[in-house]
Amino acid sequence: MKPTILDVAKLANVSKATVSRVINHNPKVDKNIRERVEQAIEQLGYRPSAIARNLANNTSNTIGLILPDITNPYFPVLARGIEDQAHRSGYTVIISNTDNDPRLEQEYIQMMAQQQVGGIILISSILEEEKMSELQSLQIPFVLCDRTIENTTFDIVTIDHYRAAFEAVEHLIRQGHQHICHISGPVKVQTAETRKQAYLDAMEAAGLIPVVRVGSFSYEAGYSQMLSILNEYEPSALFAANDLIAFGAINALQSKGMKVPDDVAVIGCDDITFAGMYKPALSTISVPAYQIGATSVELLESRMKGVRNDAKQVVLEHSFSWRETCIGGKQTR
């Protein structure tokens, strides 16, 4: 039978309230009494309930993290940044995966609110002002991570996805490509829509005709959508909405006897771990996923501790990793 706080109090010959004050590091407890209680705790092997302690202090050392797709290699790196920074700051992290399902996302948010987490880092599947305003009523600190929305009172950590995508397409145009296609991510997912719009704007600015296919952020979508494009179009370059799409597209091109980059140049986005290992090694937009995660915890902690109440937006710098699938240049910032 596990020892209780009452057992500690009896052994130390103090009240339960005194034991609670020692556990919660109340500075008003007499030094001798504190030592007596600590000895009793050690002797009995008592472990105080974190939940009970948090309720007593009206605080929580738990952070909720809601991800859209844990199987996408980009998100584990981001999650690692969150977990490492949370550990350094004395927090534990609860992770939930939504599979880009808005209904499931809302369920997890409500569940975490009921469990009284100290704050939530949300990589949202679909960001809508109406839904975001509903979250304000929960009275829980939120950080919107990687995917953003205008007119929000929540903190945001991201990169400039539009500028990064525009620069990628602009680079292909400067390399002399005129037949550039784009395979986008899911409809209504903010990063996918932003990158697609940047592609369309860059093509329009250059007077070029856009060719777009929409899929999921997956290898399978890249493969099937690239085959669809090849049935109707002869591209000289592809800008893929993420690296997994790029991998699938490259294999589809190779299945048709085409070479990358000789026949079709390819640029991906995210710079996941496998991008440099893939053959041919993938040129891609390098997103500082780990830093995005760590910064999100820093912002959330300052809100949880009441250091500030104003909304803060942090836009981190992207760069480009030029490898074998596309002729590169200097690092772009």
NUMI-474606 format. One record per atom (N, C-alpha, C): residue in one letter; z, y, x. Coordinates in steps of 0.2 Angstrom, whole numbers, padded with zeros to 4 digits, always signed. Example, Ala and Ser with C-alpha at 12.3 -4.5 7.8 and 13.67 -1.06 7.14 Angstrom:
2
A+0039-0028+0066 A+0039-0022+0062 A+0039-0016+0066 S+0035-0011+0064 S+0036-0005+0068 S+0039+0000+0064 
END
This chain:
333
M+0000-0006+0004 M+0000+0000+0000 M+0000+0006+0004 K-0005+0011+0003 K-0005+0017+0007 K+0001+0021+0006 P+0003+0024+0011 P+0009+0029+0011 P+0007+0035+0007 T+0012+0038+0003 T+0010+0044-0001 T+0014+0050+0002 I+0013+0056+0000 I+0016+0062+0002 I+0024+0062+0000 L+0025+0058-0005 L+0033+0057-0007 L+0036+0053-0001 D+0032+0048+0001 D+0035+0044+0007 D+0037+0048+0013 V+0032+0052+0015 V+0033+0057+0020 V+0039+0061+0019 A+0039+0064+0013 A+0045+0069+0012 A+0052+0065+0012 K+0052+0059+0010 K+0058+0055+0011 K+0060+0054+0018 L+0055+0052+0022 L+0057+0050+0029 L+0059+0056+0033 A+0055+0062+0031 A+0057+0068+0035 A+0063+0072+0032 N+0065+0069+0026 N+0071+0072+0023 N+0069+0080+0021 V+0063+0081+0018 V+0061+0087+0016 V+0058+0086+0009 S+0056+0092+0006 S+0053+0092-0001 S+0045+0090+0000 K+0042+0088-0006 K+0035+0087-0006 K+0031+0094-0004 A+0034+0099-0007 A+0031+0106-0006 A+0031+0107+0002 T+0036+0106+0005 T+0036+0107+0013 T+0031+0103+0016 V+0031+0096+0014 V+0025+0092+0018 V+0019+0095+0016 S+0017+0098+0010 S+0011+0101+0009 S+0010+0107+0013 R+0015+0111+0014 R+0014+0117+0018 R+0012+0115+0025 V+0015+0110+0028 V+0014+0108+0035 V+0007+0105+0035 I+0005+0101+0030 I-0002+0099+0030 I-0007+0104+0030 N-0006+0110+0027 N-0010+0115+0026 N-0009+0121+0031 H-0005+0119+0036 H-0004+0124+0042 H-0001+0131+0040 N+0004+0130+0035 N+0007+0136+0033 N+0012+0139+0039 P+0010+0145+0042 P+0014+0147+0048 P+0021+0149+0046 K+0024+0149+0040 K+0030+0151+0038 K+0035+0144+0039 V+0032+0139+0040 V+0037+0133+0041 V+0040+0133+0047 D+0047+0131+0047 D+0051+0131+0053 D+0048+0126+0058 K+0048+0128+0065 K+0045+0123+0070 K+0048+0116+0070 N+0055+0116+0069 N+0058+0110+0070 N+0057+0105+0064 I+0056+0108+0058 I+0054+0105+0052 I+0047+0102+0052 R+0043+0107+0055 R+0036+0105+0056 R+0035+0099+0060 E+0039+0099+0066 E+0039+0093+0070 E+0041+0086+0067 R+0046+0087+0063 R+0049+0081+0059 R+0044+0079+0054 V+0041+0083+0051 V+0036+0081+0046 V+0030+0077+0049 E+0028+0081+0055 E+0022+0078+0058 E+0024+0071+0061 Q+0030+0070+0064 Q+0032+0063+0066 Q+0032+0058+0060 A+0034+0060+0055 A+0034+0056+0049 A+0027+0054+0047 I+0023+0059+0047 I+0016+0057+0045 I+0013+0052+0050 E+0014+0053+0056 E+0011+0049+0062 E+0014+0042+0061 Q+0021+0041+0060 Q+0024+0035+0059 Q+0022+0031+0053 L+0021+0034+0048 L+0018+0031+0042 L+0011+0030+0042 G+0007+0033+0046 G+0000+0033+0046 G-0003+0036+0039 Y+0000+0042+0037 Y-0002+0045+0031 Y-0008+0049+0032 R-0013+0049+0027 R-0019+0053+0028 R-0019+0057+0021 P-0019+0063+0022 P-0019+0067+0016 P-0026+0067+0012 S-0026+0068+0006 S-0032+0068+0002 S-0036+0075+0003 A-0042+0074+0006 A-0046+0081+0007 A-0047+0084+0000 I-0048+0080-0005 I-0050+0083-0012 I-0044+0087-0014 A-0038+0083-0014 A-0032+0086-0016 A-0030+0093-0012 R-0031+0092-0006 R-0030+0098-0002 R-0034+0104-0003 N-0041+0103-0005 N-0045+0108-0007 N-0044+0111-0013 L-0042+0107-0018 L-0040+0109-0025 L-0034+0114-0024 A-0029+0112-0020 A-0023+0116-0019 A-0024+0123-0016 N-0029+0123-0011 N-0031+0129-0008 N-0036+0133-0011 N-0039+0130-0016 N-0045+0133-0020 N-0051+0134-0015 T-0051+0129-0010 T-0057+0129-0005 T-0060+0122-0005 S-0066+0122-0002 S-0069+0115+0000 S-0072+0115+0006 N-0071+0110+0010 N-0074+0109+0016 N-0081+0105+0016 T-0084+0104+0010 T-0090+0101+0009 T-0096+0105+0007 I-0101+0104+0010 I-0107+0107+0009 I-0112+0102+0005 G-0116+0105+0000 G-0121+0101-0003 G-0128+0102+0000 L-0132+0097+0001 L-0139+0099+0004 L-0143+0095-0001 I-0148+0099-0004 I-0153+0096-0008 I-0160+0096-0005 L-0163+0090-0004 L-0169+0090-0001 L-0175+0087-0005 P-0181+0089-0004 P-0186+0087-0009 P-0189+0080-0007 D-0189+0078-0001 D-0192+0072+0001 D-0189+0070+0008 I-0184+0065+0008 I-0181+0063+0014 I-0186+0059+0019 T-0191+0056+0016 T-0195+0052+0019 T-0200+0056+0023 N-0201+0062+0022 N-0205+0067+0026 N-0202+0068+0032 P-0205+0067+0038 P-0201+0068+0045 P-0199+0075+0046 Y-0202+0080+0043 Y-0200+0086+0044 Y-0192+0088+0042 F-0190+0085+0036 F-0184+0086+0033 F-0178+0083+0037 P-0178+0077+0040 P-0173+0075+0044 P-0171+0079+0050 V-0176+0082+0053 V-0175+0087+0058 V-0171+0093+0055 L-0173+0096+0050 L-0170+0101+0047 L-0163+0099+0045 A-0162+0093+0042 A-0155+0091+0040 A-0151+0090+0046 R-0154+0088+0051 R-0149+0087+0057 R-0147+0094+0060 G-0151+0099+0059 G-0148+0106+0061 G-0143+0108+0056 I-0143+0106+0050 I-0138+0108+0045 I-0131+0104+0047 E-0132+0097+0048 E-0126+0093+0049 E-0123+0095+0056 D-0127+0096+0061 D-0124+0098+0067 D-0120+0104+0067 Q-0123+0109+0064 Q-0119+0116+0063 Q-0113+0115+0058 A-0114+0111+0053 A-0108+0110+0048 A-0103+0107+0052 H-0104+0102+0056 H-0099+0098+0060 H-0095+0103+0065 R-0099+0107+0068 R-0096+0112+0073 R-0091+0117+0069 S-0093+0118+0063 S-0089+0123+0059 S-0084+0119+0054 G-0083+0113+0055 G-0078+0109+0051 G-0080+0107+0044 Y-0086+0107+0043 Y-0088+0105+0036 Y-0092+0098+0036 T-0091+0094+0030 T-0095+0088+0029 T-0101+0090+0024 V-0106+0086+0025 V-0112+0087+0021 V-0114+0081+0016 I-0115+0083+0010 I-0117+0078+0005 I-0125+0079+0004 I-0129+0074+0005 I-0136+0075+0005 I-0139+0071-0002 S-0143+0075-0005 S-0146+0072-0011 S-0154+0073-0010 N-0158+0068-0012 N-0165+0068-0012 N-0168+0069-0019 T-0173+0074-0020 T-0175+0075-0027 T-0182+0072-0028 D-0186+0070-0023 D-0193+0067-0023 D-0197+0073-0027 N-0195+0079-0026 N-0199+0085-0028 N-0199+0085-0036 D-0194+0082-0039 D-0193+0082-0046 D-0188+0087-0048 P-0191+0092-0052 P-0186+0098-0054 P-0180+0096-0058 R-0181+0091-0063 R-0176+0089-0067 R-0170+0086-0063 L-0172+0081-0058 L-0167+0078-0053 L-0164+0084-0049 E-0168+0089-0047 E-0165+0094-0043 E-0159+0097-0047 Q-0160+0099-0054 Q-0155+0102-0058 Q-0149+0098-0059 E-0150+0091-0059 E-0145+0086-0060 E-0140+0086-0054 Y-0143+0086-0048 Y-0139+0086-0042 Y-0135+0093-0041 I-0139+0098-0043 I-0135+0105-0043 I-0129+0105-0047 Q-0130+0102-0053 Q-0124+0102-0058 Q-0119+0097-0056 M-0121+0091-0053 M-0116+0086-0051 M-0112+0089-0045 M-0115+0093-0040 M-0112+0096-0034 M-0107+0101-0037 A-0109+0105-0042 A-0105+0110-0044 A-0098+0107-0047 Q-0099+0101-0051 Q-0093+0098-0054 Q-0089+0095-0049 Q-0092+0093-0043 Q-0088+0090-0038 Q-0084+0096-0033 Q-0086+0102-0035 Q-0083+0108-0032 Q-0084+0108-0025 V-0091+0108-0023 V-0093+0109-0016 V-0092+0116-0014 G-0091+0118-0008 G-0090+0124-0006 G-0096+0129-0006 G-0102+0126-0006 G-0108+0129-0006 G-0114+0124-0006 I-0120+0126-0007 I-0126+0122-0008 I-0132+0125-0004 I-0135+0121+0000 I-0141+0123+0004 I-0146+0119+0000 L-0151+0123-0003 L-0156+0121-0007 L-0163+0122-0005 I-0167+0116-0004 I-0174+0116-0002 I-0177+0114-0009 S-0179+0119-0013 S-0181+0118-0020 S-0188+0115-0020 S-0188+0111-0025 S-0195+0108-0027 S-0199+0114-0030 I-0196+0117-0035 I-0200+0122-0039 I-0195+0128-0040 L-0197+0134-0037 L-0193+0140-0037 L-0196+0145-0043 E-0191+0146-0048 E-0193+0150-0053 E-0187+0155-0054 E-0189+0161-0055 E-0183+0166-0056 E-0179+0164-0062 E-0181+0162-0067 E-0177+0160-0073 E-0172+0154-0070 K-0174+0149-0067 K-0170+0144-0065 K-0165+0147-0059 M-0167+0151-0055 M-0162+0154-0050 M-0157+0158-0053 S-0159+0162-0059 S-0154+0166-0062 S-0148+0161-0065 E-0150+0155-0067 E-0146+0151-0070 E-0140+0148-0065 L-0143+0148-0059 L-0138+0145-0054 L-0133+0150-0052 Q-0134+0157-0054 Q-0129+0162-0052 Q-0123+0161-0056 S-0124+0158-0062 S-0118+0157-0067 S-0113+0152-0064 L-0115+0148-0059 L-0111+0142-0057 L-0106+0145-0052 Q-0107+0151-0050 Q-0102+0154-0045 Q-0101+0150-0039 I-0106+0148-0036 I-0106+0144-0030 I-0111+0147-0025 P-0109+0148-0019 P-0113+0151-0014 P-0120+0146-0013 F-0125+0149-0013 F-0132+0146-0012 F-0135+0149-0006 V-0139+0144-0002 V-0144+0147+0003 V-0150+0143+0001 L-0156+0147+0000 L-0162+0144-0001 L-0165+0143+0006 C-0167+0137+0007 C-0169+0135+0014 C-0176+0133+0014 D-0180+0136+0019 D-0187+0135+0020 D-0192+0137+0014 R-0190+0136+0008 R-0194+0139+0002 R-0190+0144-0001 T-0194+0150-0003 T-0191+0156-0005 T-0193+0158-0011 I-0190+0163-0014 I-0192+0167-0020 I-0190+0174-0020 E-0194+0178-0023 E-0193+0185-0023 E-0187+0187-0028 N-0184+0193-0027 N-0179+0195-0032 N-0173+0190-0033 T-0171+0188-0028 T-0165+0183-0029 T-0159+0186-0025 T-0153+0184-0028 T-0147+0187-0024 T-0144+0181-0019 F-0148+0176-0018 F-0146+0171-0014 F-0148+0172-0007 D-0145+0170-0002 D-0147+0170+0005 D-0154+0166+0006 I-0158+0168+0011 I-0164+0164+0012 I-0165+0163+0020 V-0167+0157+0022 V-0169+0156+0029 V-0176+0153+0028 T-0181+0155+0032 T-0187+0153+0032 T-0191+0155+0037 I-0198+0154+0037 I-0203+0157+0042 I-0208+0161+0037 D-0212+0165+0040 D-0217+0168+0036 D-0223+0163+0035 H-0223+0159+0030 H-0227+0153+0029 H-0235+0156+0028 Y-0235+0162+0025 Y-0242+0165+0024 Y-0245+0167+0030 R-0241+0171+0034 R-0244+0173+0041 R-0246+0167+0045 A-0242+0162+0045 A-0243+0156+0049 A-0249+0153+0047 A-0250+0152+0041 A-0256+0148+0038 A-0262+0153+0039 F-0262+0159+0038 F-0267+0164+0039 F-0270+0164+0046 E-0265+0164+0051 E-0267+0164+0058 E-0270+0157+0060 A-0268+0152+0057 A-0271+0145+0058 A-0279+0145+0056 V-0280+0148+0050 V-0287+0148+0048 V-0291+0153+0052 E-0288+0158+0054 E-0291+0164+0057 E-0293+0161+0064 H-0289+0157+0067 H-0290+0154+0074 H-0296+0150+0073 L-0297+0145+0068 L-0303+0141+0067 L-0309+0145+0066 I-0309+0151+0063 I-0314+0155+0062 I-0316+0158+0069 R-0311+0160+0073 R-0313+0163+0079 R-0316+0158+0084 Q-0315+0152+0083 Q-0318+0147+0087 Q-0325+0145+0084 G-0327+0149+0079 G-0334+0148+0077 G-0335+0144+0071 H-0330+0141+0068 H-0331+0137+0062 H-0332+0141+0056 Q-0337+0138+0052 Q-0339+0142+0046 Q-0338+0137+0040 H-0337+0131+0041 H-0336+0126+0036 H-0329+0123+0036 I-0324+0127+0034 I-0317+0125+0035 I-0314+0123+0028 C-0312+0117+0028 C-0309+0115+0021 C-0301+0115+0022 H-0298+0114+0016 H-0291+0114+0016 H-0288+0109+0011 I-0283+0105+0013 I-0280+0100+0009 I-0273+0102+0008 S-0271+0104+0002 S-0265+0107+0000 S-0260+0102-0002 G-0254+0105-0002 G-0248+0101-0005 G-0248+0102-0013 P-0242+0099-0016 P-0242+0099-0023 P-0242+0106-0026 V-0245+0106-0032 V-0245+0112-0036 V-0238+0114-0038 K-0237+0121-0038 K-0230+0124-0039 K-0225+0123-0034 V-0226+0119-0029 V-0222+0119-0023 V-0223+0125-0019 Q-0218+0130-0018 Q-0220+0136-0015 Q-0223+0136-0008 T-0221+0132-0004 T-0224+0132+0003 T-0232+0130+0002 A-0233+0125-0002 A-0240+0123-0003 A-0244+0128-0006 E-0242+0132-0011 E-0246+0137-0014 E-0247+0143-0009 T-0242+0145-0005 T-0242+0150+0000 T-0247+0149+0005 R-0247+0143+0008 R-0252+0141+0013 R-0259+0141+0010 K-0260+0138+0004 K-0266+0138+0001 K-0269+0145+0000 Q-0265+0150-0002 Q-0267+0157-0003 Q-0269+0160+0003 A-0265+0159+0008 A-0267+0161+0015 A-0274+0159+0017 Y-0275+0152+0016 Y-0282+0150+0018 Y-0287+0153+0014 L-0286+0154+0007 L-0291+0157+0003 L-0292+0164+0005 D-0287+0168+0007 D-0288+0175+0009 D-0291+0175+0016 A-0290+0171+0020 A-0293+0171+0027 A-0301+0170+0026 M-0302+0165+0022 M-0309+0163+0021 M-0313+0169+0018 E-0310+0172+0013 E-0313+0177+0009 E-0314+0183+0014 A-0309+0185+0018 A-0310+0190+0023 A-0316+0189+0028 A-0317+0183+0029 A-0322+0181+0034 A-0329+0180+0030 G-0329+0181+0024 G-0335+0180+0020 G-0337+0172+0020 L-0333+0168+0020 L-0334+0160+0020 L-0332+0157+0013 I-0335+0152+0012 I-0334+0148+0005 I-0328+0143+0006 P-0323+0144+0002 P-0318+0139+0003 P-0319+0132+0000 V-0316+0127+0002 V-0316+0121-0001 V-0309+0118-0001 V-0306+0117-0007 V-0299+0115-0007 V-0298+0108-0011 R-0294+0104-0009 R-0292+0098-0012 R-0284+0099-0013 V-0281+0097-0018 V-0274+0097-0019 V-0271+0090-0020 G-0266+0089-0016 G-0263+0082-0016 G-0255+0083-0015 S-0252+0078-0012 S-0245+0078-0011 S-0244+0079-0003 F-0238+0080-0001 F-0237+0081+0006 F-0237+0074+0009 S-0242+0070+0009 S-0241+0063+0011 S-0248+0061+0015 Y-0247+0056+0019 Y-0252+0053+0023 Y-0258+0051+0018 E-0256+0047+0013 E-0260+0044+0008 E-0265+0050+0005 A-0262+0056+0003 A-0265+0061+0000 A-0270+0064+0005 G-0268+0064+0011 G-0273+0067+0016 G-0279+0062+0017 Y-0278+0056+0017 Y-0283+0051+0018 Y-0288+0051+0012 S-0285+0051+0006 S-0290+0051+0000 S-0293+0057-0001 Q-0290+0063+0000 Q-0293+0069-0002 Q-0298+0071+0004 M-0297+0069+0010 M-0302+0070+0015 M-0309+0066+0013 L-0308+0060+0011 L-0314+0056+0008 L-0317+0059+0003 S-0313+0062-0002 S-0316+0066-0007 S-0320+0072-0005 I-0318+0075+0000 I-0322+0081+0003 I-0328+0079+0006 L-0328+0073+0010 L-0334+0071+0013 L-0339+0068+0009 N-0337+0067+0002 N-0342+0065-0002 N-0347+0071-0005 E-0344+0077-0004 E-0348+0082-0006 E-0349+0088-0001 Y-0346+0087+0005 Y-0346+0093+0009 Y-0346+0090+0017 E-0349+0094+0021 E-0349+0093+0028 E-0344+0098+0032 P-0338+0097+0032 P-0334+0101+0036 P-0334+0101+0043 S-0333+0107+0046 S-0332+0107+0054 S-0325+0108+0056 A-0321+0109+0051 A-0314+0110+0053 A-0310+0109+0046 L-0303+0107+0047 L-0298+0106+0042 L-0292+0110+0044 F-0289+0113+0039 F-0282+0116+0039 F-0278+0112+0034 A-0274+0108+0037 A-0270+0103+0032 A-0263+0107+0031 A-0261+0106+0025 A-0254+0109+0023 A-0248+0107+0026 N-0249+0101+0029 N-0243+0098+0033 N-0246+0093+0038 D-0242+0090+0042 D-0244+0086+0047 D-0246+0079+0044 L-0242+0077+0039 L-0244+0070+0036 L-0251+0070+0033 I-0252+0075+0030 I-0259+0076+0027 I-0264+0076+0033 A-0263+0079+0038 A-0267+0080+0044 A-0269+0072+0046 F-0263+0069+0047 F-0264+0062+0050 F-0268+0058+0045 G-0267+0058+0039 G-0271+0054+0034 G-0279+0056+0034 A-0280+0063+0035 A-0287+0066+0035 A-0290+0063+0041 I-0287+0063+0047 I-0290+0061+0053 I-0292+0054+0053 N-0288+0050+0050 N-0289+0043+0049 N-0295+0042+0045 A-0296+0046+0039 A-0301+0045+0035 A-0308+0047+0038 L-0307+0053+0042 L-0313+0055+0046 L-0316+0049+0051 Q-0311+0046+0054 Q-0312+0041+0059 Q-0315+0035+0056 S-0313+0033+0049 S-0316+0028+0046 S-0323+0029+0044 K-0325+0035+0044 K-0332+0037+0043 K-0336+0037+0049 G-0333+0036+0055 G-0336+0036+0061 G-0337+0043+0064 M-0333+0048+0062 M-0332+0054+0064 M-0327+0055+0069 K-0328+0060+0074 K-0323+0061+0080 K-0320+0067+0079 V-0313+0067+0080 V-0309+0073+0080 V-0307+0075+0087 P-0308+0081+0090 P-0311+0087+0087 P-0319+0088+0087 D-0322+0083+0090 D-0329+0084+0091 D-0333+0086+0085 D-0332+0082+0080 D-0336+0083+0073 D-0332+0087+0069 V-0325+0086+0068 V-0321+0090+0064 V-0314+0092+0068 A-0313+0098+0068 A-0307+0101+0071 A-0301+0101+0066 V-0295+0099+0068 V-0290+0099+0063 V-0283+0103+0065 I-0281+0106+0061 I-0274+0110+0062 I-0269+0108+0056 G-0263+0105+0058 G-0258+0104+0053 G-0253+0109+0053 C-0247+0107+0050 C-0242+0112+0049 C-0235+0108+0049 D-0230+0110+0053 D-0223+0108+0054 D-0222+0106+0061 D-0226+0103+0064 D-0225+0100+0071 D-0219+0095+0071 I-0220+0090+0067 I-0215+0085+0067 I-0215+0081+0073 T-0210+0077+0074 T-0210+0073+0081 T-0216+0069+0083 F-0219+0066+0078 F-0225+0062+0079 F-0231+0066+0080 A-0231+0072+0079 A-0238+0076+0080 A-0240+0075+0088 G-0236+0076+0092 G-0238+0075+0099 G-0239+0068+0102 M-0237+0063+0098 M-0237+0056+0099 M-0244+0053+0096 Y-0246+0056+0091 Y-0252+0054+0087 Y-0258+0054+0092 K-0263+0050+0091 K-0269+0050+0094 K-0275+0051+0090 P-0279+0056+0090 P-0278+0062+0095 P-0271+0066+0093 A-0268+0069+0099 A-0262+0073+0098 A-0264+0079+0093 L-0260+0080+0088 L-0261+0085+0083 L-0260+0092+0085 S-0264+0097+0084 S-0263+0104+0085 S-0260+0106+0078 T-0255+0110+0078 T-0251+0111+0072 T-0247+0118+0073 I-0245+0120+0067 I-0240+0126+0067 I-0234+0123+0068 S-0230+0126+0073 S-0223+0124+0075 S-0218+0127+0071 V-0215+0124+0066 V-0209+0127+0062 V-0203+0125+0065 P-0198+0130+0066 P-0192+0128+0070 P-0187+0125+0065 A-0188+0119+0063 A-0184+0116+0057 A-0177+0115+0059 Y-0175+0113+0065 Y-0168+0113+0067 Y-0165+0119+0066 Q-0168+0125+0069 Q-0165+0131+0069 Q-0164+0134+0061 I-0169+0132+0057 I-0168+0134+0050 I-0162+0131+0047 G-0161+0125+0048 G-0155+0121+0046 G-0149+0124+0048 A-0148+0125+0055 A-0142+0128+0058 A-0140+0135+0055 T-0146+0139+0055 T-0145+0146+0052 T-0142+0146+0045 S-0145+0141+0041 S-0143+0141+0034 S-0136+0139+0033 V-0133+0135+0038 V-0126+0134+0037 V-0122+0140+0039 E-0124+0144+0044 E-0121+0150+0046 E-0120+0155+0041 L-0126+0156+0037 L-0126+0161+0032 L-0121+0158+0026 L-0122+0152+0025 L-0118+0149+0019 L-0110+0150+0021 E-0108+0148+0027 E-0101+0149+0029 E-0099+0156+0028 S-0103+0161+0030 S-0100+0168+0029 S-0099+0170+0022 R-0103+0167+0017 R-0102+0168+0010 R-0096+0164+0007 M-0095+0158+0010 M-0090+0154+0007 M-0083+0157+0009 K-0083+0160+0015 K-0077+0163+0018 K-0076+0170+0015 G-0081+0173+0011 G-0080+0179+0009 G-0081+0185+0014 V-0085+0183+0019 V-0086+0188+0024 V-0090+0194+0022 R-0095+0192+0017 R-0100+0196+0014 R-0102+0194+0008 N-0105+0198+0003 N-0107+0197-0003 N-0115+0199-0004 D-0117+0202+0001 D-0124+0204+0000 D-0129+0199+0002 A-0135+0199-0001 A-0140+0194+0000 A-0143+0195+0007 K-0144+0190+0011 K-0148+0191+0017 K-0153+0186+0018 Q-0159+0189+0021 Q-0165+0185+0022 Q-0166+0185+0029 V-0167+0179+0032 V-0168+0178+0039 V-0175+0174+0040 V-0180+0178+0043 V-0186+0175+0044 V-0187+0173+0051 L-0187+0167+0053 L-0188+0165+0060 L-0195+0164+0062 E-0196+0164+0068 E-0203+0165+0071 E-0206+0158+0071 H-0212+0157+0070 H-0216+0151+0071 H-0220+0152+0077 S-0223+0146+0079 S-0228+0146+0085 S-0233+0141+0084 F-0238+0140+0088 F-0243+0135+0088 F-0242+0130+0094 S-0243+0124+0092 S-0243+0119+0097 S-0250+0116+0097 W-0254+0118+0103 W-0261+0117+0103 W-0262+0110+0107 R-0265+0105+0104 R-0266+0099+0107 R-0273+0096+0106 E-0274+0090+0105 E-0281+0088+0106 E-0285+0089+0100 T-0283+0090+0094 T-0287+0090+0088 T-0290+0097+0087 C-0288+0102+0091 C-0291+0108+0090 C-0290+0112+0096 I-0296+0115+0099 I-0296+0120+0105 I-0291+0125+0103 G-0286+0126+0108 G-0281+0131+0107 G-0282+0137+0111 G-0276+0141+0112 G-0276+0147+0115 G-0269+0148+0117 K-0267+0155+0118 K-0261+0156+0120 K-0256+0155+0114 Q-0250+0154+0115 Q-0245+0153+0110 Q-0245+0159+0106 T-0245+0158+0099 T-0246+0164+0094 T-0239+0165+0091 R-0237+0171+0091 R-0230+0173+0088 R-0231+0178+0083 
END
